Amino acid sequence: MRKTTNAPGTIHRLAVDSKALAGNRLGDPTTRIVDVYVPHGHDGAGLPLLVDLVGYTAGGPAHTNWKSFTENLPERLDRLIGDGTMAPVVVAFPDCYSRLGGNQYVNSPIIGNYEDFLIAEMLPALETRFACGGTGRRGVFGKSSGGFGSLVHAMRHPDVWAAAASHSGDAGFENLYLPEFPATLRALAKSDNSIEKWLTGFEAKNKIDGKDTLVLMILAQAASFDPDPSAETFLGLRLPVTLDTCELIEDRWQNWLKWDPARMVETHADAIGKLKGFFLDCGTEDQYNILYGTRRIHRTLEAKGIAHRYEEFPDNHSSVDYRMDISLPFLAEALSK
């Protein structure tokens, strides 16, 4: 539902053939759709480039589709840019959806090398096609798993990204993931503790519910944070807990924790300090307990004197796209400097 009478921008759809994703264990396609928003009155040339990393169970084109009761993201951009609230930018919506329901936007022999895809393949394709972005003019943003991707990319690639924003990005893994392991094991127990049998049954269902999605999410995180490419495990998937007693397998759990932004920031804060802008927020009622890890990131940055913008807001994890009315103008302004 359009909330503005401003002229709409143009959505272009590209297909990027990827070598980085070749050989992924899930059998997912290596040609990926990327929707690209170019604001009205522009062809993209000379504009900053923002990349939208969507949350778990979504793909980039979900943000360009029609949306009931409210705006989709292109309509939000039409309003913000048309009203003069936000400087004009090109925005890319890559489809990184996977068989496991989503993506953490890091390299994985199971899901695929999406970190390489985004940086080494997608960015050159977009910047060649639209003459946008470039060094010092690229930003990345996202929510939930997409927020995690933004956090990790900002910390690992400050030479690529000049600004980043994370809305409720996965952080504080002890609070976020440990509570989900018992329910995951109960679900697997009904399939003889077999990930293969559970996933095959899941894929055969005519209807899924939230409990199924949470189990699939844990498998997706395992594929991202602790993949096992050996042929002895189904698709290379394994969990960091014992299947019978739900006890942590310490070395596997440490592999997960190495990717926790609340811990990564302790050694990567200087990378964030190289950015032109870094935005971080989370709802005070976040049902996945992400608030606590987000606070840890903020306090670490604050203690190290790293400039950033941090906000908490009175809401939970769901349906918080309205927060982009704050982050998107922030990113556009930072990249326009």
Secondary structure as the mmCIF struct_conf table of DSSP 4:
data_model
#
loop_
_struct_conf.conf_type_id
_struct_conf.id
_struct_conf.beg_label_comp_id
_struct_conf.beg_label_asym_id
_struct_conf.beg_label_seq_id
_struct_conf.end_label_comp_id
_struct_conf.end_label_asym_id
_struct_conf.end_label_seq_id
BEND BEND1 ASN A 6 ASN A 6
HELX_LH_PP_P HELX_LH_PP_P1 ALA A 7 PRO A 8
STRN STRN1 THR A 10 ASP A 17
BEND BEND2 LYS A 19 LYS A 19
TURN_TY1_P TURN_TY1_P1 ALA A 20 GLY A 23
TURN_TY1_P TURN_TY1_P2 ARG A 25 LEU A 26
BEND BEND3 THR A 30 THR A 30
STRN STRN2 THR A 31 VAL A 38
TURN_TY1_P TURN_TY1_P3 HIS A 40 GLY A 41
BEND BEND4 GLY A 44 GLY A 44
TURN_TY1_P TURN_TY1_P4 ALA A 45 GLY A 46
STRN STRN3 LEU A 49 LEU A 53
HELX_LH_PP_P HELX_LH_PP_P2 VAL A 54 GLY A 55
TURN_TY1_P TURN_TY1_P5 TYR A 56 THR A 57
HELX_RH_3T_P HELX_RH_3T_P1 GLY A 60 HIS A 63
TURN_TY1_P TURN_TY1_P6 THR A 64 THR A 64
BEND BEND5 ASN A 65 ASN A 65
BEND BEND6 SER A 68 THR A 70
HELX_RH_AL_P HELX_RH_AL_P1 LEU A 73 GLY A 82
TURN_TY1_P TURN_TY1_P7 ASP A 83 GLY A 84
BEND BEND7 THR A 85 MET A 86
STRN STRN4 VAL A 90 PRO A 94
TURN_TY1_P TURN_TY1_P8 ARG A 99 LEU A 100
BEND BEND8 GLY A 101 GLY A 101
BEND BEND9 TYR A 105 VAL A 106
STRN STRN5 ASN A 107 SER A 108
TURN_TY1_P TURN_TY1_P9 PRO A 109 ILE A 111
STRN STRN6 GLY A 112 ASN A 113
HELX_RH_AL_P HELX_RH_AL_P2 TYR A 114 ASP A 116
HELX_RH_PI_P HELX_RH_PI_P1 PHE A 117 MET A 122
HELX_RH_AL_P HELX_RH_AL_P3 LEU A 123 PHE A 130
TURN_TY1_P TURN_TY1_P10 THR A 135 GLY A 136
STRN STRN7 ARG A 138 LYS A 143
TURN_TY1_P TURN_TY1_P11 SER A 144 SER A 144
HELX_RH_AL_P HELX_RH_AL_P4 SER A 145 ARG A 156
TURN_TY1_P TURN_TY1_P12 PRO A 158 VAL A 160
BEND BEND10 ALA A 162 ALA A 162
STRN STRN8 ALA A 163 HIS A 167
BEND BEND11 SER A 168 SER A 168
HELX_RH_AL_P HELX_RH_AL_P5 PHE A 173 LEU A 176
TURN_TY1_P TURN_TY1_P13 TYR A 177 TYR A 177
HELX_RH_3T_P HELX_RH_3T_P2 LEU A 178 GLU A 180
HELX_RH_AL_P HELX_RH_AL_P6 PHE A 181 ALA A 189
TURN_TY1_P TURN_TY1_P14 LYS A 190 ASN A 193
HELX_RH_AL_P HELX_RH_AL_P7 ILE A 195 ALA A 204
BEND BEND12 ASN A 206 ASN A 206
HELX_RH_AL_P HELX_RH_AL_P8 GLY A 210 PHE A 225
BEND BEND13 ASP A 226 ASP A 226
BEND BEND14 SER A 230 SER A 230
TURN_TY1_P TURN_TY1_P15 ALA A 231 GLU A 232
BEND BEND15 THR A 233 THR A 233
HELX_RH_3T_P HELX_RH_3T_P3 PHE A 234 GLY A 236
BEND BEND16 PRO A 240 PRO A 240
STRN STRN9 VAL A 241 VAL A 241
TURN_TY1_P TURN_TY1_P16 LEU A 243 THR A 245
STRN STRN10 LEU A 248 LEU A 248
HELX_RH_AL_P HELX_RH_AL_P9 GLU A 250 LEU A 257
TURN_TY1_P TURN_TY1_P17 LYS A 258 TRP A 259
HELX_RH_AL_P HELX_RH_AL_P10 PRO A 261 GLY A 273
TURN_TY1_P TURN_TY1_P18 LYS A 274 LYS A 274
BEND BEND17 LEU A 275 LYS A 276
STRN STRN11 GLY A 277 GLY A 283
TURN_TY1_P TURN_TY1_P19 THR A 284 GLU A 285
TURN_TY1_P TURN_TY1_P20 GLN A 287 TYR A 288
HELX_RH_AL_P HELX_RH_AL_P11 ILE A 290 ALA A 303
TURN_TY1_P TURN_TY1_P21 LYS A 304 GLY A 305
STRN STRN12 ARG A 309 PHE A 313
BEND BEND18 PRO A 314 PRO A 314
BEND BEND19 HIS A 317 SER A 319
HELX_RH_3T_P HELX_RH_3T_P4 ASP A 321 ARG A 323
HELX_RH_AL_P HELX_RH_AL_P12 MET A 324 LEU A 335
TURN_TY1_P TURN_TY1_P22 SER A 336 SER A 336
#
